[in-house]
């Protein structure tokens, strides 16, 4: 299935959310994002650039497991690498705030984006 073309992050976000409906897939993303952030911090604190490779590998590994084995869809990062990265961190932030499940429901219901987003 071909990924639709989006001209803005605001247009892309509902598509991204629709590709992360399964709670288990989102949980795998959160694990990967946590490891990625930890590796980035380690790279900075220890002045070891090799941890940056660990950030990329750990972040993508868990996310892709979620897509290929849980959602059974193609990761959006293949078509939209930058927006997917931004969306991963937005999703992680919403999850930390306890708002991501509501965002999935909002997008599934076809409700418009909130003006503050």
N, CA, C and O atoms as a Tinker XYZ file with bonds, in Angstrom:
   468  protein
     1  N      0.846000   -1.188000    0.000000    73     2
     2  CA     0.000000    0.000000    0.000000    64     1     3
     3  C      0.882000    1.238000    0.000000    63     2     4     5
     4  O      1.811000    1.350000    0.799000    81     3
     5  N      0.588000    2.153000   -0.890000    73     3     6
     6  CA     1.375000    3.369000   -1.008000    64     5     7
     7  C      0.962000    4.378000    0.058000    63     6     8     9
     8  O     -0.219000    4.533000    0.367000    81     7
     9  N      1.962000    5.059000    0.611000    73     7    10
    10  CA     1.710000    6.086000    1.620000    64     9    11
    11  C      1.203000    7.351000    0.933000    63    10    12    13
    12  O      1.795000    7.790000   -0.053000    81    11
    13  N      0.117000    7.946000    1.435000    73    11    14
    14  CA    -0.372000    9.194000    0.852000    64    13    15
    15  C      0.683000   10.304000    0.964000    63    14    16    17
    16  O      1.562000   10.231000    1.823000    81    15
    17  N      0.604000   11.314000    0.120000    73    15    18
    18  CA     1.535000   12.443000    0.158000    64    17    19
    19  C      0.962000   13.548000    1.030000    63    18    20    21
    20  O     -0.192000   13.945000    0.869000    81    19
    21  N      1.770000   14.035000    1.944000    73    19    22
    22  CA     1.356000   15.105000    2.859000    64    21    23
    23  C      2.253000   16.303000    2.653000    63    22    24    25
    24  O      3.447000   16.164000    2.386000    81    23
    25  N      1.668000   17.487000    2.780000    73    23    26
    26  CA     2.415000   18.719000    2.573000    64    25    27
    27  C      2.823000   19.409000    3.862000    63    26    28    29
    28  O      3.623000   20.345000    3.841000    81    27
    29  N      2.275000   18.952000    4.994000    73    27    30
    30  CA     2.614000   19.575000    6.265000    64    29    31
    31  C      2.578000   18.530000    7.373000    63    30    32    33
    32  O      1.980000   17.463000    7.229000    81    31
    33  N      3.227000   18.861000    8.470000    73    31    34
    34  CA     3.201000   17.954000    9.612000    64    33    35
    35  C      1.774000   17.821000   10.145000    63    34    36    37
    36  O      1.371000   16.738000   10.570000    81    35
    37  N      1.014000   18.906000   10.126000    73    35    38
    38  CA    -0.378000   18.866000   10.607000    64    37    39
    39  C     -1.211000   17.877000    9.791000    63    38    40    41
    40  O     -2.076000   17.198000   10.344000    81    39
    41  N     -0.961000   17.789000    8.491000    73    39    42
    42  CA    -1.660000   16.806000    7.651000    64    41    43
    43  C     -1.146000   15.389000    7.925000    63    42    44    45
    44  O     -1.916000   14.429000    7.891000    81    43
    45  N      0.142000   15.265000    8.192000    73    43    46
    46  CA     0.777000   13.969000    8.410000    64    45    47
    47  C      0.380000   13.335000    9.744000    63    46    48    49
    48  O      0.208000   12.119000    9.825000    81    47
    49  N      0.235000   14.151000   10.785000    73    47    50
    50  CA     0.002000   13.640000   12.142000    64    49    51
    51  C     -1.162000   12.653000   12.230000    63    50    52    53
    52  O     -0.969000   11.580000   12.801000    81    51
    53  N     -2.354000   12.936000   11.706000    73    51    54
    54  CA    -3.440000   11.948000   11.806000    64    53    55
    55  C     -3.089000   10.616000   11.125000    63    54    56    57
    56  O     -3.450000    9.548000   11.619000    81    55
    57  N     -2.391000   10.687000   10.000000    73    55    58
    58  CA    -1.946000    9.454000    9.350000    64    57    59
    59  C     -1.004000    8.687000   10.275000    63    58    60    61
    60  O     -1.148000    7.477000   10.452000    81    59
    61  N     -0.048000    9.390000   10.857000    73    59    62
    62  CA     0.919000    8.762000   11.765000    64    61    63
    63  C      0.196000    8.078000   12.925000    63    62    64    65
    64  O      0.492000    6.932000   13.261000    81    63
    65  N     -0.744000    8.783000   13.527000    73    63    66
    66  CA    -1.502000    8.214000   14.652000    64    65    67
    67  C     -2.269000    6.980000   14.195000    63    66    68    69
    68  O     -2.334000    5.985000   14.917000    81    67
    69  N     -2.847000    7.040000   13.007000    73    67    70
    70  CA    -3.627000    5.893000   12.507000    64    69    71
    71  C     -2.764000    4.651000   12.313000    63    70    72    73
    72  O     -3.278000    3.532000   12.294000    81    71
    73  N     -1.469000    4.844000   12.170000    73    71    74
    74  CA    -0.552000    3.725000   12.002000    64    73    75
    75  C     -0.045000    3.171000   13.337000    63    74    76    77
    76  O      0.774000    2.253000   13.375000    81    75
    77  N     -0.549000    3.751000   14.428000    73    75    78
    78  CA    -0.126000    3.367000   15.786000    64    77    79
    79  C     -1.343000    3.125000   16.679000    63    78    80    81
    80  O     -1.361000    3.550000   17.834000    81    79
    81  N     -2.341000    2.455000   16.156000    73    79    82
    82  CA    -3.567000    2.205000   16.932000    64    81    83
    83  C     -3.364000    1.179000   18.036000    63    82    84    85
    84  O     -3.974000    1.286000   19.100000    81    83
    85  N     -2.522000    0.196000   17.798000    73    83    86
    86  CA    -2.320000   -0.878000   18.785000    64    85    87
    87  C     -1.462000   -0.360000   19.946000    63    86    88    89
    88  O     -0.368000    0.171000   19.753000    81    87
    89  N     -1.986000   -0.530000   21.123000    73    87    90
    90  CA    -1.277000   -0.098000   22.335000    64    89    91
    91  C      0.111000   -0.750000   22.431000    63    90    92    93
    92  O      1.068000   -0.113000   22.872000    81    91
    93  N      0.214000   -2.020000   22.016000    73    91    94
    94  CA     1.496000   -2.732000   22.074000    64    93    95
    95  C      2.523000   -2.098000   21.132000    63    94    96    97
    96  O      3.705000   -2.014000   21.466000    81    95
    97  N      2.078000   -1.659000   19.970000    73    95    98
    98  CA     2.982000   -0.990000   19.035000    64    97    99
    99  C      3.489000    0.315000   19.650000    63    98   100   101
   100  O      4.683000    0.611000   19.606000    81    99
   101  N      2.574000    1.084000   20.220000    73    99   102
   102  CA     2.988000    2.338000   20.862000    64   101   103
   103  C      3.945000    2.057000   22.010000    63   102   104   105
   104  O      4.919000    2.788000   22.194000    81   103
   105  N      3.682000    1.009000   22.787000    73   103   106
   106  CA     4.563000    0.668000   23.913000    64   105   107
   107  C      5.973000    0.345000   23.411000    63   106   108   109
   108  O      6.962000    0.753000   24.020000    81   107
   109  N      6.060000   -0.387000   22.303000    73   107   110
   110  CA     7.380000   -0.678000   21.735000    64   109   111
   111  C      8.076000    0.603000   21.283000    63   110   112   113
   112  O      9.289000    0.741000   21.441000    81   111
   113  N      7.319000    1.532000   20.726000    73   111   114
   114  CA     7.892000    2.837000   20.365000    64   113   115
   115  C      8.438000    3.537000   21.607000    63   114   116   117
   116  O      9.531000    4.102000   21.572000    81   115
   117  N      7.689000    3.501000   22.691000    73   115   118
   118  CA     8.129000    4.197000   23.905000    64   117   119
   119  C      9.405000    3.579000   24.458000    63   118   120   121
   120  O     10.287000    4.291000   24.937000    81   119
   121  N      9.505000    2.254000   24.391000    73   119   122
   122  CA    10.739000    1.579000   24.834000    64   121   123
   123  C     11.901000    2.039000   23.959000    63   122   124   125
   124  O     12.958000    2.415000   24.467000    81   123
   125  N     11.704000    2.009000   22.658000    73   123   126
   126  CA    12.755000    2.432000   21.734000    64   125   127
   127  C     13.143000    3.887000   21.918000    63   126   128   129
   128  O     14.327000    4.224000   21.891000    81   127
   129  N     12.160000    4.750000   22.103000    73   127   130
   130  CA    12.437000    6.172000   22.306000    64   129   131
   131  C     13.195000    6.394000   23.609000    63   130   132   133
   132  O     14.108000    7.218000   23.665000    81   131
   133  N     12.820000    5.663000   24.656000    73   131   134
   134  CA    13.526000    5.780000   25.934000    64   133   135
   135  C     14.987000    5.365000   25.777000    63   134   136   137
   136  O     15.881000    6.052000   26.269000    81   135
   137  N     15.236000    4.242000   25.092000    73   135   138
   138  CA    16.617000    3.814000   24.848000    64   137   139
   139  C     17.355000    4.823000   23.978000    63   138   140   141
   140  O     18.527000    5.114000   24.220000    81   139
   141  N     16.678000    5.355000   22.970000    73   139   142
   142  CA    17.317000    6.329000   22.089000    64   141   143
   143  C     17.729000    7.579000   22.875000    63   142   144   145
   144  O     18.849000    8.067000   22.724000    81   143
   145  N     16.832000    8.088000   23.705000    73   143   146
   146  CA    17.158000    9.260000   24.521000    64   145   147
   147  C     18.306000    8.940000   25.469000    63   146   148   149
   148  O     19.220000    9.748000   25.634000    81   147
   149  N     18.263000    7.773000   26.087000    73   147   150
   150  CA    19.334000    7.364000   27.004000    64   149   151
   151  C     20.680000    7.312000   26.284000    63   150   152   153
   152  O     21.695000    7.753000   26.822000    81   151
   153  N     20.682000    6.777000   25.078000    73   151   154
   154  CA    21.917000    6.719000   24.298000    64   153   155
   155  C     22.406000    8.111000   23.896000    63   154   156   157
   156  O     23.610000    8.363000   23.885000    81   155
   157  N     21.490000    9.007000   23.567000    73   155   158
   158  CA    21.884000   10.374000   23.217000    64   157   159
   159  C     22.491000   11.089000   24.425000    63   158   160   161
   160  O     23.489000   11.799000   24.301000    81   159
   161  N     21.880000   10.893000   25.588000    73   159   162
   162  CA    22.423000   11.486000   26.814000    64   161   163
   163  C     23.808000   10.907000   27.097000    63   162   164   165
   164  O     24.730000   11.648000   27.438000    81   163
   165  N     23.960000    9.603000   26.961000    73   163   166
   166  CA    25.263000    8.962000   27.184000    64   165   167
   167  C     26.304000    9.514000   26.218000    63   166   168   169
   168  O     27.447000    9.752000   26.610000    81   167
   169  N     25.922000    9.720000   24.961000    73   167   170
   170  CA    26.857000   10.284000   23.973000    64   169   171
   171  C     27.339000   11.658000   24.408000    63   170   172   173
   172  O     28.521000   11.978000   24.281000    81   171
   173  N     26.422000   12.466000   24.920000    73   171   174
   174  CA    26.793000   13.816000   25.376000    64   173   175
   175  C     27.624000   13.783000   26.650000    63   174   176   177
   176  O     28.677000   14.417000   26.717000    81   175
   177  N     27.171000   13.059000   27.649000    73   175   178
   178  CA    27.832000   13.034000   28.952000    64   177   179
   179  C     29.213000   12.392000   28.869000    63   178   180   181
   180  O     30.172000   12.875000   29.472000    81   179
   181  N     29.303000   11.304000   28.121000    73   179   182
   182  CA    30.557000   10.562000   28.035000    64   181   183
   183  C     31.425000   10.997000   26.845000    63   182   184   185
   184  O     32.535000   10.497000   26.661000    81   183
   185  N     30.905000   11.929000   26.046000    73   183   186
   186  CA    31.602000   12.390000   24.835000    64   185   187
   187  C     32.002000   11.195000   23.961000    63   186   188   189
   188  O     33.126000   11.112000   23.466000    81   187
   189  N     31.057000   10.284000   23.789000    73   187   190
   190  CA    31.263000    9.068000   22.995000    64   189   191
   191  C     30.256000    9.026000   21.847000    63   190   192   193
   192  O     29.116000    8.604000   22.042000    81   191
   193  N     30.663000    9.456000   20.662000    73   191   194
   194  CA    29.737000    9.480000   19.527000    64   193   195
   195  C     29.148000    8.118000   19.162000    63   194   196   197
   196  O     28.087000    8.054000   18.540000    81   195
   197  N     29.813000    7.041000   19.536000    73   195   198
   198  CA    29.300000    5.709000   19.179000    64   197   199
   199  C     27.919000    5.452000   19.778000    63   198   200   201
   200  O     27.158000    4.636000   19.259000    81   199
   201  N     27.594000    6.148000   20.870000    73   199   202
   202  CA    26.272000    5.985000   21.463000    64   201   203
   203  C     25.174000    6.542000   20.554000    63   202   204   205
   204  O     24.011000    6.158000   20.686000    81   203
   205  N     25.527000    7.433000   19.641000    73   203   206
   206  CA    24.536000    7.955000   18.697000    64   205   207
   207  C     24.045000    6.845000   17.776000    63   206   208   209
   208  O     22.870000    6.810000   17.413000    81   207
   209  N     24.937000    5.944000   17.402000    73   207   210
   210  CA    24.514000    4.788000   16.603000    64   209   211
   211  C     23.568000    3.920000   17.420000    63   210   212   213
   212  O     22.589000    3.397000   16.888000    81   211
   213  N     23.855000    3.765000   18.706000    73   211   214
   214  CA    22.972000    3.008000   19.593000    64   213   215
   215  C     21.600000    3.645000   19.697000    63   214   216   217
   216  O     20.589000    2.953000   19.815000    81   215
   217  N     21.573000    4.971000   19.654000    73   215   218
   218  CA    20.291000    5.679000   19.713000    64   217   219
   219  C     19.441000    5.334000   18.495000    63   218   220   221
   220  O     18.254000    5.029000   18.619000    81   219
   221  N     20.052000    5.384000   17.332000    73   219   222
   222  CA    19.306000    5.085000   16.100000    64   221   223
   223  C     18.865000    3.628000   16.054000    63   222   224   225
   224  O     17.713000    3.331000   15.739000    81   223
   225  N     19.776000    2.732000   16.368000    73   223   226
   226  CA    19.455000    1.300000   16.310000    64   225   227
   227  C     18.354000    0.947000   17.296000    63   226   228   229
   228  O     17.384000    0.284000   16.930000    81   227
   229  N     18.491000    1.379000   18.529000    73   227   230
   230  CA    17.482000    1.019000   19.538000    64   229   231
   231  C     16.137000    1.657000   19.234000    63   230   232   233
   232  O     15.098000    1.015000   19.384000    81   231
   233  N     16.147000    2.907000   18.811000    73   231   234
   234  CA    14.882000    3.570000   18.492000    64   233   235
   235  C     14.138000    2.883000   17.364000    63   234   236   237
   236  O     12.946000    2.599000   17.478000    81   235
   237  N     14.846000    2.614000   16.272000    73   235   238
   238  CA    14.200000    1.985000   15.129000    64   237   239
   239  C     13.877000    0.522000   15.364000    63   238   240   241
   240  O     12.831000    0.046000   14.922000    81   239
   241  N     14.745000   -0.197000   16.045000    73   239   242
   242  CA    14.507000   -1.622000   16.265000    64   241   243
   243  C     13.151000   -1.868000   16.920000    63   242   244   245
   244  O     12.338000   -2.630000   16.396000    81   243
   245  N     12.906000   -1.236000   18.048000    73   243   246
   246  CA    11.652000   -1.477000   18.771000    64   245   247
   247  C     10.439000   -0.967000   17.983000    63   246   248   249
   248  O      9.392000   -1.613000   17.964000    81   247
   249  N     10.584000    0.185000   17.337000    73   247   250
   250  CA     9.473000    0.729000   16.548000    64   249   251
   251  C      9.127000   -0.209000   15.390000    63   250   252   253
   252  O      7.953000   -0.473000   15.130000    81   251
   253  N     10.133000   -0.700000   14.710000    73   251   254
   254  CA     9.882000   -1.556000   13.554000    64   253   255
   255  C      9.333000   -2.909000   13.967000    63   254   256   257
   256  O      8.522000   -3.484000   13.242000    81   255
   257  N      9.745000   -3.427000   15.095000    73   255   258
   258  CA     9.139000   -4.660000   15.609000    64   257   259
   259  C      7.644000   -4.422000   15.802000    63   258   260   261
   260  O      6.823000   -5.267000   15.445000    81   259
   261  N      7.301000   -3.273000   16.366000    73   259   262
   262  CA     5.890000   -2.925000   16.567000    64   261   263
   263  C      5.113000   -2.865000   15.274000    63   262   264   265
   264  O      3.968000   -3.313000   15.208000    81   263
   265  N      5.730000   -2.312000   14.244000    73   263   266
   266  CA     5.017000   -2.197000   12.967000    64   265   267
   267  C      4.923000   -3.538000   12.238000    63   266   268   269
   268  O      3.849000   -3.922000   11.776000    81   267
   269  N      6.032000   -4.239000   12.137000    73   267   270
   270  CA     6.034000   -5.477000   11.348000    64   269   271
   271  C      5.287000   -6.620000   12.022000    63   270   272   273
   272  O      4.680000   -7.445000   11.339000    81   271
   273  N      5.321000   -6.683000   13.357000    73   271   274
   274  CA     4.739000   -7.837000   14.048000    64   273   275
   275  C      3.448000   -7.540000   14.814000    63   274   276   277
   276  O      2.678000   -8.458000   15.097000    81   275
   277  N      3.204000   -6.289000   15.149000    73   275   278
   278  CA     1.991000   -5.949000   15.905000    64   277   279
   279  C      0.971000   -5.280000   14.979000    63   278   280   281
   280  O     -0.116000   -5.816000   14.762000    81   279
   281  N      1.315000   -4.125000   14.440000    73   279   282
   282  CA     0.394000   -3.403000   13.548000    64   281   283
   283  C      0.301000   -4.060000   12.172000    63   282   284   285
   284  O     -0.718000   -3.959000   11.488000    81   283
   285  N      1.382000   -4.731000   11.782000    73   283   286
   286  CA     1.489000   -5.349000   10.457000    64   285   287
   287  C      1.314000   -4.309000    9.348000    63   286   288   289
   288  O      0.573000   -4.509000    8.385000    81   287
   289  N      2.025000   -3.193000    9.523000    73   287   290
   290  CA     2.019000   -2.149000    8.509000    64   289   291
   291  C      3.443000   -1.670000    8.258000    63   290   292   293
   292  O      4.378000   -2.077000    8.948000    81   291
   293  N      3.592000   -0.823000    7.285000    73   291   294
   294  CA     4.900000   -0.300000    6.883000    64   293   295
   295  C      5.199000    0.955000    7.706000    63   294   296   297
   296  O      4.366000    1.860000    7.757000    81   295
   297  N      6.365000    1.031000    8.349000    73   295   298
   298  CA     6.684000    2.221000    9.136000    64   297   299
   299  C      6.643000    3.494000    8.286000    63   298   300   301
   300  O      7.156000    3.523000    7.168000    81   299
   301  N      6.041000    4.522000    8.821000    73   299   302
   302  CA     5.936000    5.799000    8.114000    64   301   303
   303  C      7.304000    6.417000    7.870000    63   302   304   305
   304  O      7.462000    7.246000    6.973000    81   303
   305  N      8.280000    6.022000    8.652000    73   303   306
   306  CA     9.632000    6.581000    8.494000    64   305   307
   307  C     10.227000    6.272000    7.126000    63   306   308   309
   308  O     11.132000    6.979000    6.681000    81   307
   309  N      9.744000    5.237000    6.448000    73   307   310
   310  CA    10.252000    4.908000    5.124000    64   309   311
   311  C      9.893000    6.001000    4.112000    63   310   312   313
   312  O     10.657000    6.260000    3.182000    81   311
   313  N      8.747000    6.634000    4.289000    73   311   314
   314  CA     8.299000    7.681000    3.368000    64   313   315
   315  C      8.510000    9.090000    3.921000    63   314   316   317
   316  O      8.727000   10.030000    3.157000    81   315
   317  N      8.448000    9.235000    5.227000    73   315   318
   318  CA     8.547000   10.536000    5.884000    64   317   319
   319  C      9.520000   10.463000    7.064000    63   318   320   321
   320  O      9.090000   10.533000    8.215000    81   319
   321  N     10.822000   10.324000    6.799000    73   319   322
   322  CA    11.760000   10.111000    7.905000    64   321   323
   323  C     11.797000   11.247000    8.925000    63   322   324   325
   324  O     11.808000   10.987000   10.128000    81   323
   325  N     11.816000   12.490000    8.473000    73   323   326
   326  CA    11.906000   13.604000    9.424000    64   325   327
   327  C     10.615000   13.794000   10.208000    63   326   328   329
   328  O     10.643000   13.932000   11.430000    81   327
   329  N      9.482000   13.802000    9.507000    73   327   330
   330  CA     8.211000   13.974000   10.207000    64   329   331
   331  C      7.931000   12.800000   11.135000    63   330   332   333
   332  O      7.325000   12.981000   12.191000    81   331
   333  N      8.362000   11.605000   10.757000    73   331   334
   334  CA     8.163000   10.445000   11.628000    64   333   335
   335  C      8.975000   10.584000   12.911000    63   334   336   337
   336  O      8.505000   10.228000   13.992000    81   335
   337  N     10.184000   11.099000   12.789000    73   335   338
   338  CA    11.012000   11.309000   13.974000    64   337   339
   339  C     10.361000   12.329000   14.911000    63   338   340   341
   340  O     10.280000   12.116000   16.121000    81   339
   341  N      9.904000   13.426000   14.338000    73   339   342
   342  CA     9.213000   14.448000   15.137000    64   341   343
   343  C      7.949000   13.852000   15.759000    63   342   344   345
   344  O      7.661000   14.087000   16.933000    81   343
   345  N      7.202000   13.086000   14.977000    73   343   346
   346  CA     5.962000   12.480000   15.466000    64   345   347
   347  C      6.229000   11.465000   16.575000    63   346   348   349
   348  O      5.441000   11.348000   17.514000    81   347
   349  N      7.347000   10.724000   16.469000    73   347   350
   350  CA     7.705000    9.783000   17.542000    64   349   351
   351  C      7.852000   10.522000   18.870000    63   350   352   353
   352  O      7.350000   10.078000   19.903000    81   351
   353  N      8.545000   11.649000   18.824000    73   351   354
   354  CA     8.748000   12.406000   20.059000    64   353   355
   355  C      7.449000   13.072000   20.536000    63   354   356   357
   356  O      7.216000   13.192000   21.739000    81   355
   357  N      6.605000   13.506000   19.585000    73   355   358
   358  CA     5.298000   14.053000   19.984000    64   357   359
   359  C      4.458000   12.961000   20.645000    63   358   360   361
   360  O      3.832000   13.194000   21.680000    81   359
   361  N      4.447000   11.764000   20.041000    73   359   362
   362  CA     3.694000   10.649000   20.607000    64   361   363
   363  C      4.233000   10.289000   21.991000    63   362   364   365
   364  O      3.457000   10.031000   22.912000    81   363
   365  N      5.549000   10.271000   22.138000    73   363   366
   366  CA     6.178000    9.964000   23.426000    64   365   367
   367  C      5.770000   11.006000   24.475000    63   366   368   369
   368  O      5.446000   10.656000   25.610000    81   367
   369  N      5.788000   12.279000   24.092000    73   367   370
   370  CA     5.375000   13.354000   25.008000    64   369   371
   371  C      3.915000   13.225000   25.412000    63   370   372   373
   372  O      3.578000   13.377000   26.586000    81   371
   373  N      3.046000   12.945000   24.443000    73   371   374
   374  CA     1.627000   12.760000   24.764000    64   373   375
   375  C      1.428000   11.551000   25.679000    63   374   376   377
   376  O      0.591000   11.582000   26.581000    81   375
   377  N      2.195000   10.493000   25.446000    73   375   378
   378  CA     2.100000    9.305000   26.308000    64   377   379
   379  C      2.543000    9.645000   27.728000    63   378   380   381
   380  O      1.895000    9.241000   28.694000    81   379
   381  N      3.641000   10.383000   27.859000    73   379   382
   382  CA     4.128000   10.770000   29.193000    64   381   383
   383  C      3.108000   11.638000   29.927000    63   382   384   385
   384  O      3.021000   11.612000   31.155000    81   383
   385  N      2.343000   12.404000   29.158000    73   383   386
   386  CA     1.305000   13.258000   29.742000    64   385   387
   387  C     -0.016000   12.503000   29.937000    63   386   388   389
   388  O     -0.988000   13.067000   30.441000    81   387
   389  N     -0.046000   11.227000   29.536000    73   387   390
   390  CA    -1.264000   10.426000   29.667000    64   389   391
   391  C     -2.342000   10.783000   28.662000    63   390   392   393
   392  O     -3.525000   10.558000   28.917000    81   391
   393  N     -1.941000   11.351000   27.494000    73   391   394
   394  CA    -2.923000   11.835000   26.523000    64   393   395
   395  C     -2.915000   11.100000   25.177000    63   394   396   397
   396  O     -3.717000   11.420000   24.300000    81   395
   397  N     -2.026000   10.127000   25.004000    73   395   398
   398  CA    -1.919000    9.509000   23.685000    64   397   399
   399  C     -3.115000    8.621000   23.349000    63   398   400   401
   400  O     -3.558000    8.615000   22.201000    81   399
   401  N     -3.644000    7.879000   24.304000    73   399   402
   402  CA    -4.813000    7.035000   24.005000    64   401   403
   403  C     -5.996000    7.892000   23.558000    63   402   404   405
   404  O     -6.740000    7.512000   22.654000    81   403
   405  N     -6.164000    9.046000   24.195000    73   403   406
   406  CA    -7.234000    9.962000   23.784000    64   405   407
   407  C     -6.969000   10.508000   22.384000    63   406   408   409
   408  O     -7.906000   10.722000   21.615000    81   407
   409  N     -5.709000   10.733000   22.052000    73   407   410
   410  CA    -5.358000   11.221000   20.714000    64   409   411
   411  C     -5.674000   10.162000   19.659000    63   410   412   413
   412  O     -6.164000   10.494000   18.580000    81   411
   413  N     -5.402000    8.905000   19.955000    73   411   414
   414  CA    -5.737000    7.813000   19.029000    64   413   415
   415  C     -7.254000    7.773000   18.815000    63   414   416   417
   416  O     -7.718000    7.631000   17.684000    81   415
   417  N     -8.012000    7.894000   19.879000    73   415   418
   418  CA    -9.481000    7.895000   19.773000    64   417   419
   419  C     -9.972000    9.090000   18.971000    63   418   420   421
   420  O    -10.883000    8.960000   18.153000    81   419
   421  N     -9.373000   10.254000   19.203000    73   419   422
   422  CA    -9.763000   11.480000   18.486000    64   421   423
   423  C     -9.515000   11.312000   16.992000    63   422   424   425
   424  O    -10.384000   11.629000   16.180000    81   423
   425  N     -8.355000   10.822000   16.629000    73   423   426
   426  CA    -8.025000   10.649000   15.215000    64   425   427
   427  C     -8.925000    9.588000   14.585000    63   426   428   429
   428  O     -9.395000    9.765000   13.462000    81   427
   429  N     -9.167000    8.489000   15.298000    73   427   430
   430  CA   -10.033000    7.417000   14.776000    64   429   431
   431  C    -11.450000    7.927000   14.533000    63   430   432   433
   432  O    -12.136000    7.460000   13.624000    81   431
   433  N    -11.884000    8.880000   15.344000    73   431   434
   434  CA   -13.231000    9.446000   15.193000    64   433   435
   435  C    -13.277000   10.525000   14.109000    63   434   436   437
   436  O    -14.349000   11.028000   13.773000    81   435
   437  N    -12.107000   10.878000   13.563000    73   435   438
   438  CA   -12.063000   11.886000   12.512000    64   437   439
   439  C    -12.217000   13.302000   12.993000    63   438   440   441
   440  O    -12.556000   14.194000   12.216000    81   439
   441  N    -11.972000   13.519000   14.273000    73   439   442
   442  CA   -12.070000   14.871000   14.819000    64   441   443
   443  C    -10.898000   15.709000   14.348000    63   442   444   445
   444  O     -9.813000   15.168000   14.137000    81   443
   445  N    -11.078000   17.016000   14.177000    73   443   446
   446  CA    -9.995000   17.882000   13.718000    64   445   447
   447  C     -8.933000   18.071000   14.814000    63   446   448   449
   448  O     -9.182000   17.844000   15.998000    81   447
   449  N     -7.735000   18.496000   14.370000    73   447   450
   450  CA    -6.675000   18.802000   15.342000    64   449   451
   451  C     -7.115000   19.922000   16.260000    63   450   452   453
   452  O     -7.897000   20.792000   15.878000    81   451
   453  N     -6.601000   19.884000   17.470000    73   451   454
   454  CA    -6.865000   20.963000   18.417000    64   453   455
   455  C     -6.050000   22.186000   17.984000    63   454   456   457
   456  O     -4.917000   22.028000   17.528000    81   455
   457  N     -6.593000   23.396000   18.114000    73   455   458
   458  CA    -5.869000   24.588000   17.669000    64   457   459
   459  C     -4.505000   24.754000   18.331000    63   458   460   461
   460  O     -3.602000   25.324000   17.718000    81   459
   461  N     -4.327000   24.278000   19.556000    73   459   462
   462  CA    -3.070000   24.464000   20.270000    64   461   463
   463  C     -1.975000   23.518000   19.757000    63   462   464   465
   464  O     -0.813000   23.667000   20.137000    81   463
   465  N     -2.321000   22.558000   18.911000    73   463   466
   466  CA    -1.311000   21.585000   18.441000    64   465   467
   467  C     -0.590000   22.077000   17.225000    63   466   468
   468  O      0.286000   21.386000   16.705000    81   467
